[in-house]
Amino acid sequence: MKQAIINATVHTGDEIITNGVIIIENGIILSVQKETPHDIETIDLKGKHIAAGFIDIQINGGEKLYFSQTPTEETIQDIYDTSLQYGTTHILPCLISSSRETIINGIEAVRSYMKKHSNGVIGMHLEGPFLNPLKRGAHPIDQVRKPTNEELEEIIRLGKDVIKVITIAPECFTEEQLNMLIESGIVISIGHSTVTHKEAQVYFSKGIKLVTHLFNAMTQFGHREPGLVGATFENENVYAPVILDGAHCDYTAAKLAYRLKQDKFFLISDATFLGRKITHFKWDNFDAYLEDGFYRNSEGSLAGATISMLEAVQNAYNHLGVSADEAIQMATSRVAAAIGLEDQIGKIKPGFPASFVQFNDDLSEIKTLNFSKTPFFIS
């Protein structure tokens, strides 16, 4: 059934169209136009703004379940359903450093889920386990390890078309192993790493164009050693995602990072759980306590975030001095480009999913309009 969204201020990701009309059918955008059709059902936005739904490429849990603890389809559904409540229509559930068995279970759960559901679960993010223990953050020390050829080959083979992003510390890899991973086609992100500025530029020259949560768990910028942060700033091809909650990254630091990175700057949630309903969580050697609005472990380190992508977008608008359209792009088109899906999601274009957010001028009110889930769904 065709439907038309009318009287909308349409943020396509490339331009803003006033009094725009979006024609959709079977969960897909057919056209973006100015003319209002007269022969199909219409949904009047009465001048409200509309943009593509948010994309979160690093989210660990939903309202009640944590993917690394229970890597099941039930957990994936919890993460997806909860994300929809906060404007996020496309996700990569994130599995942190875990046992070989848990990683395989996570891959198979995502693969099985994606076969059954044509929605916004677009793969998974494997964060670890091949990280530098000196920069492990809240990752369980007993699960952080160097790769072996055998395990790496297995992950690549089983993770084909499922793992969209893998976070690694490249200094822990042999040249053969790194080339193996690069050739797999999985998007590689450098994180939880001690690489120097010079080393980082070598890895970037090999085609790596992403880092994991800028500023966190990486070598910092210094005037004698610019570190991974400095290398990210210097290299115009590298994307820089930020957890914009004021704790993982101070707003002033984020503002400076945005000025340097511009269209390579984007947002992630890295949420441990969404909704702040889980106040204490324990899984093997990983623990998290909700304290003053943030999750911390028993060592006092930040243990994932509590913000949603909706809050991240609002924080960008309120603290970085950017327009609403710019803040929206930090959570949509730029995220898609960072993982090579800019021709499939993240914009309002013909052929793209009919998954949207509706918002007012100052982003204080944001609703999800996800036509790919039901004929018409608003949360």
C-alpha positions as CSV (number, residue, x, y, z in Angstrom):
1,M,0.0,0.0,0.0
2,K,1.3,3.4,-1.0
3,Q,1.3,6.3,1.5
4,A,2.4,9.9,1.3
5,I,4.0,11.9,4.1
6,I,3.0,15.5,3.3
7,N,3.6,19.0,4.6
8,A,7.0,18.0,5.9
9,T,10.3,19.8,6.2
10,V,12.4,17.0,4.8
11,H,16.0,16.6,5.8
12,T,17.2,14.3,3.1
13,G,20.9,14.2,4.2
14,D,21.8,16.3,1.1
15,E,19.4,19.1,1.4
16,I,16.4,20.5,3.3
17,I,13.1,20.5,1.4
18,T,10.3,22.7,2.7
19,N,6.7,21.5,2.2
20,G,8.1,18.2,1.0
21,V,6.3,15.0,0.2
22,I,7.7,11.5,0.7
23,I,6.0,8.6,-1.1
24,I,6.5,5.2,0.5
25,E,5.4,1.6,-0.3
26,N,6.2,-1.7,1.5
27,G,8.6,0.0,3.8
28,I,10.7,1.6,1.0
29,I,10.9,5.2,-0.1
30,L,9.6,5.6,-3.7
31,S,10.2,9.3,-4.2
32,V,10.8,12.7,-2.5
33,Q,8.8,15.5,-4.2
34,K,6.9,18.7,-3.8
35,E,3.6,17.6,-5.4
36,T,0.9,16.2,-3.1
37,P,-0.8,13.1,-4.6
38,H,-4.6,12.9,-4.4
39,D,-5.2,9.2,-4.8
40,I,-3.3,7.6,-1.8
41,E,-3.4,7.8,1.9
42,T,-1.6,10.8,3.4
43,I,0.0,11.5,6.7
44,D,0.2,15.2,7.4
45,L,3.2,16.3,9.4
46,K,1.9,19.9,9.6
47,G,5.3,21.5,8.9
48,K,7.3,19.3,11.3
49,H,10.8,18.1,10.4
50,I,11.6,14.6,9.2
51,A,14.9,12.9,8.6
52,A,16.3,9.3,8.3
53,G,16.2,7.3,11.5
54,F,19.4,7.2,13.6
55,I,22.1,4.6,13.1
56,D,24.0,3.2,16.1
57,I,27.0,1.1,15.3
58,Q,28.0,0.5,18.9
59,I,25.3,-0.5,21.3
60,N,25.8,-3.2,23.9
61,G,22.3,-3.7,25.5
62,G,18.7,-2.8,25.3
63,E,16.4,-2.0,28.2
64,K,17.1,-5.3,30.1
65,L,19.5,-7.6,28.2
66,Y,23.2,-7.3,27.4
67,F,24.5,-8.9,24.2
68,S,27.9,-10.1,25.4
69,Q,26.3,-11.9,28.4
70,T,23.4,-13.4,26.4
71,P,24.2,-13.4,22.7
72,T,20.8,-14.5,21.6
73,E,18.0,-13.4,19.3
74,E,16.0,-12.4,22.3
75,T,18.7,-9.9,23.3
76,I,18.9,-8.6,19.7
77,Q,15.2,-8.0,19.7
78,D,15.4,-6.2,23.1
79,I,18.2,-3.9,21.8
80,Y,16.3,-3.2,18.5
81,D,12.9,-2.6,20.1
82,T,14.4,-0.3,22.8
83,S,16.4,1.6,20.2
84,L,13.3,2.3,18.2
85,Q,11.9,4.2,21.3
86,Y,14.9,6.6,21.0
87,G,14.8,7.3,17.2
88,T,17.4,4.7,16.3
89,T,16.1,2.5,13.4
90,H,19.4,0.8,12.4
91,I,21.8,-0.9,14.8
92,L,24.9,-3.0,15.1
93,P,24.7,-4.9,18.4
94,C,28.1,-4.8,20.0
95,L,29.9,-7.9,21.4
96,I,32.9,-6.9,23.6
97,S,35.9,-9.1,24.3
98,S,34.6,-12.6,25.0
99,S,35.5,-16.2,24.7
100,R,35.7,-17.9,21.4
101,E,32.4,-19.7,22.0
102,T,30.6,-16.5,22.9
103,I,31.8,-14.8,19.8
104,I,30.6,-17.7,17.6
105,N,27.3,-17.7,19.4
106,G,26.9,-14.0,18.8
107,I,27.7,-14.3,15.1
108,E,25.2,-17.1,14.7
109,A,22.5,-15.3,16.7
110,V,22.8,-12.2,14.5
111,R,22.8,-14.2,11.3
112,S,19.7,-16.2,12.3
113,Y,17.9,-13.0,13.4
114,M,18.7,-11.2,10.2
115,K,17.3,-14.1,8.1
116,K,14.0,-14.0,10.0
117,H,13.6,-10.2,10.2
118,S,13.8,-7.5,7.5
119,N,14.4,-4.6,9.9
120,G,17.1,-2.3,11.1
121,V,19.5,-5.0,12.5
122,I,22.2,-4.7,9.9
123,G,25.0,-6.8,11.4
124,M,27.1,-6.7,14.5
125,H,30.2,-4.9,15.9
126,L,32.8,-7.1,17.4
127,E,34.8,-4.9,19.8
128,G,37.8,-7.1,20.7
129,P,39.0,-9.5,21.9
130,F,42.2,-8.5,20.1
131,L,42.9,-5.4,22.1
132,N,45.9,-4.0,24.0
133,P,45.5,-4.9,27.7
134,L,47.0,-1.6,28.6
135,K,44.0,0.1,27.1
136,R,41.3,-2.5,27.8
137,G,39.1,-0.1,29.7
138,A,36.2,-2.1,31.1
139,H,36.8,-5.1,28.9
140,P,37.4,-8.3,31.0
141,I,41.2,-8.8,31.3
142,D,40.9,-12.6,31.0
143,Q,39.2,-12.2,27.6
144,V,41.6,-9.7,26.0
145,R,44.2,-11.6,23.9
146,K,46.4,-11.6,20.9
147,P,45.0,-13.2,17.7
148,T,46.1,-16.5,16.4
149,N,45.8,-17.3,12.7
150,E,43.3,-20.0,13.5
151,E,40.9,-17.9,15.6
152,L,41.1,-15.0,13.2
153,E,40.4,-17.2,10.2
154,E,37.4,-18.7,12.0
155,I,36.0,-15.3,12.9
156,I,36.4,-14.1,9.3
157,R,34.8,-17.2,7.9
158,L,31.9,-17.4,10.3
159,G,31.4,-13.6,10.4
160,K,31.1,-13.1,6.7
161,D,28.2,-10.8,6.0
162,V,27.4,-10.5,9.7
163,I,30.4,-8.6,11.3
164,K,30.2,-5.2,9.8
165,V,32.8,-3.6,12.2
166,I,35.6,-5.0,14.2
167,T,37.6,-3.0,16.8
168,I,41.2,-4.1,17.1
169,A,44.5,-2.9,18.5
170,P,46.6,-3.4,15.3
171,E,49.9,-3.4,17.2
172,C,48.9,-6.8,18.6
173,F,48.7,-8.3,15.1
174,T,51.3,-9.7,12.8
175,E,51.5,-8.2,9.3
176,E,50.0,-11.4,7.9
177,Q,47.1,-11.3,10.3
178,L,46.4,-7.7,9.7
179,N,46.4,-8.2,5.9
180,M,44.1,-11.2,6.4
181,L,41.6,-9.0,8.2
182,I,41.9,-6.1,5.7
183,E,41.3,-8.4,2.8
184,S,38.1,-9.8,4.5
185,G,36.2,-6.6,3.8
186,I,35.1,-6.2,7.4
187,V,35.4,-2.5,8.4
188,I,38.3,-2.2,10.8
189,S,38.3,0.3,13.6
190,I,41.4,1.1,15.7
191,G,40.6,1.2,19.4
192,H,41.8,0.1,22.8
193,S,45.2,0.7,21.4
194,T,48.6,2.1,22.4
195,V,49.7,3.0,18.8
196,T,51.8,6.1,18.4
197,H,51.0,8.9,15.9
198,K,53.5,7.5,13.4
199,E,52.3,3.9,13.8
200,A,48.6,5.0,13.4
201,Q,49.4,6.8,10.1
202,V,51.0,3.6,8.8
203,Y,47.8,1.6,9.6
204,F,45.6,4.3,8.1
205,S,47.7,4.1,4.9
206,K,46.7,0.5,4.6
207,G,43.1,1.5,4.3
208,I,41.8,1.6,7.9
209,K,39.5,4.7,8.1
210,L,37.8,4.4,11.5
211,V,38.6,4.6,15.2
212,T,36.5,3.5,18.1
213,H,35.1,6.1,20.5
214,L,37.5,9.0,19.9
215,F,39.6,10.0,23.0
216,N,38.6,6.9,24.9
217,A,41.0,3.9,25.3
218,M,43.7,5.3,22.9
219,T,46.9,7.3,23.0
220,Q,46.1,11.0,23.6
221,F,47.2,14.1,21.8
222,G,50.5,15.6,23.2
223,H,52.7,18.3,21.8
224,R,55.6,15.9,21.5
225,E,53.6,12.7,20.7
226,P,50.3,13.4,19.0
227,G,49.1,9.8,19.5
228,L,46.2,8.1,17.9
229,V,44.0,11.2,18.6
230,G,46.4,13.4,16.7
231,A,46.7,11.0,13.8
232,T,42.9,10.9,13.6
233,F,42.8,14.7,13.5
234,E,45.5,14.8,10.9
235,N,44.2,12.2,8.5
236,E,41.2,13.6,6.5
237,N,40.0,10.2,5.5
238,V,39.5,8.8,9.0
239,Y,36.1,8.8,10.7
240,A,35.9,9.8,14.4
241,P,32.9,8.6,16.4
242,V,32.3,10.2,19.8
243,I,30.2,9.2,22.9
244,L,28.7,12.6,23.5
245,D,27.5,12.4,27.1
246,G,29.9,14.9,28.8
247,A,31.7,12.1,30.6
248,H,33.3,9.9,28.0
249,C,34.1,13.2,26.1
250,D,34.0,16.7,27.5
251,Y,31.9,18.9,25.3
252,T,34.7,21.3,24.6
253,A,36.9,18.5,23.4
254,A,34.1,17.3,21.2
255,K,33.6,20.8,19.8
256,L,37.2,21.0,18.9
257,A,37.1,17.5,17.4
258,Y,34.1,18.5,15.2
259,R,35.9,21.6,13.9
260,L,38.8,19.4,12.8
261,K,36.9,16.4,11.4
262,Q,33.7,18.0,10.1
263,D,31.9,15.4,8.0
264,K,34.0,12.6,9.4
265,F,32.7,13.4,12.9
266,F,29.7,11.2,14.0
267,L,27.9,9.9,17.1
268,I,27.6,6.5,18.8
269,S,25.9,5.6,22.0
270,D,28.1,2.7,23.3
271,A,25.1,2.2,25.7
272,T,25.5,-0.6,28.2
273,F,21.8,-0.4,28.7
274,L,19.1,2.0,27.4
275,G,16.6,3.7,29.7
276,R,18.7,3.7,32.9
277,K,16.5,1.0,34.4
278,I,19.3,-1.4,35.1
279,T,21.3,0.1,38.1
280,H,23.7,-2.8,38.7
281,F,25.0,-5.4,36.3
282,K,27.4,-8.3,36.8
283,W,28.7,-10.7,34.1
284,D,31.8,-12.8,34.7
285,N,34.6,-10.3,35.3
286,F,32.6,-7.3,33.9
287,D,30.4,-5.2,36.2
288,A,28.6,-1.9,35.9
289,Y,27.0,0.4,38.5
290,L,24.7,3.3,37.6
291,E,26.3,6.3,39.4
292,D,25.3,9.9,38.8
293,G,23.8,9.0,35.5
294,F,26.8,7.0,34.2
295,Y,27.9,3.4,34.3
296,R,31.1,2.6,36.1
297,N,32.8,-0.6,37.1
298,S,34.1,-1.6,40.5
299,E,37.5,-0.1,39.5
300,G,35.9,3.3,38.9
301,S,36.3,3.1,35.1
302,L,33.5,4.1,32.8
303,A,31.7,0.8,31.8
304,G,29.8,1.8,28.7
305,A,27.4,4.7,28.4
306,T,23.8,5.4,29.4
307,I,22.8,7.8,26.6
308,S,20.7,6.9,23.6
309,M,21.4,8.3,20.1
310,L,18.5,10.6,20.6
311,E,20.3,12.2,23.6
312,A,23.5,12.3,21.7
313,V,21.9,14.2,18.9
314,Q,20.3,16.6,21.4
315,N,23.7,17.1,23.1
316,A,25.3,17.9,19.7
317,Y,22.8,20.6,19.1
318,N,22.9,22.0,22.6
319,H,26.6,21.9,23.2
320,L,28.5,21.9,19.9
321,G,26.9,24.9,18.4
322,V,25.6,23.1,15.3
323,S,22.3,23.3,13.4
324,A,19.6,20.7,13.9
325,D,20.3,19.4,10.4
326,E,24.0,19.0,11.2
327,A,23.3,17.2,14.4
328,I,20.9,14.8,12.6
329,Q,23.6,14.0,10.0
330,M,26.0,13.1,12.8
331,A,23.6,10.2,13.6
332,T,22.5,9.2,10.1
333,S,24.3,9.8,6.8
334,R,27.8,10.2,8.3
335,V,27.4,7.0,10.3
336,A,26.3,5.1,7.1
337,A,29.3,6.5,5.2
338,A,31.7,5.4,7.9
339,I,30.7,1.8,7.5
340,G,30.3,1.8,3.7
341,L,26.5,1.7,3.7
342,E,26.0,5.3,2.4
343,D,24.1,3.9,-0.7
344,Q,21.7,1.9,1.4
345,I,20.7,3.8,4.7
346,G,21.1,7.1,6.4
347,K,19.2,9.4,4.0
348,I,15.8,10.1,2.6
349,K,16.2,8.9,-1.0
350,P,14.3,6.6,-3.3
351,G,15.2,3.0,-2.6
352,F,16.2,3.6,1.0
353,P,14.2,2.3,4.0
354,A,11.2,4.2,5.1
355,S,12.5,4.6,8.7
356,F,12.4,8.2,10.0
357,V,12.6,10.5,12.9
358,Q,10.2,13.4,13.2
359,F,11.4,16.4,15.2
360,N,10.8,20.1,16.0
361,D,13.0,23.1,15.4
362,D,15.3,22.7,18.5
363,L,15.2,18.8,18.6
364,S,13.5,18.9,22.0
365,E,10.8,16.6,20.7
366,I,11.8,13.6,18.6
367,K,9.6,10.7,17.5
368,T,10.3,7.5,15.6
369,L,8.3,6.9,12.3
370,N,9.3,3.4,11.2
371,F,7.2,2.2,8.3
372,S,9.4,-0.9,7.8
373,K,8.2,-2.4,11.1
374,T,4.4,-1.9,10.7
375,P,2.3,0.1,8.3
376,F,2.6,3.1,10.7
377,F,4.5,3.1,13.9
378,I,5.2,6.0,16.2
379,S,6.9,5.7,19.6
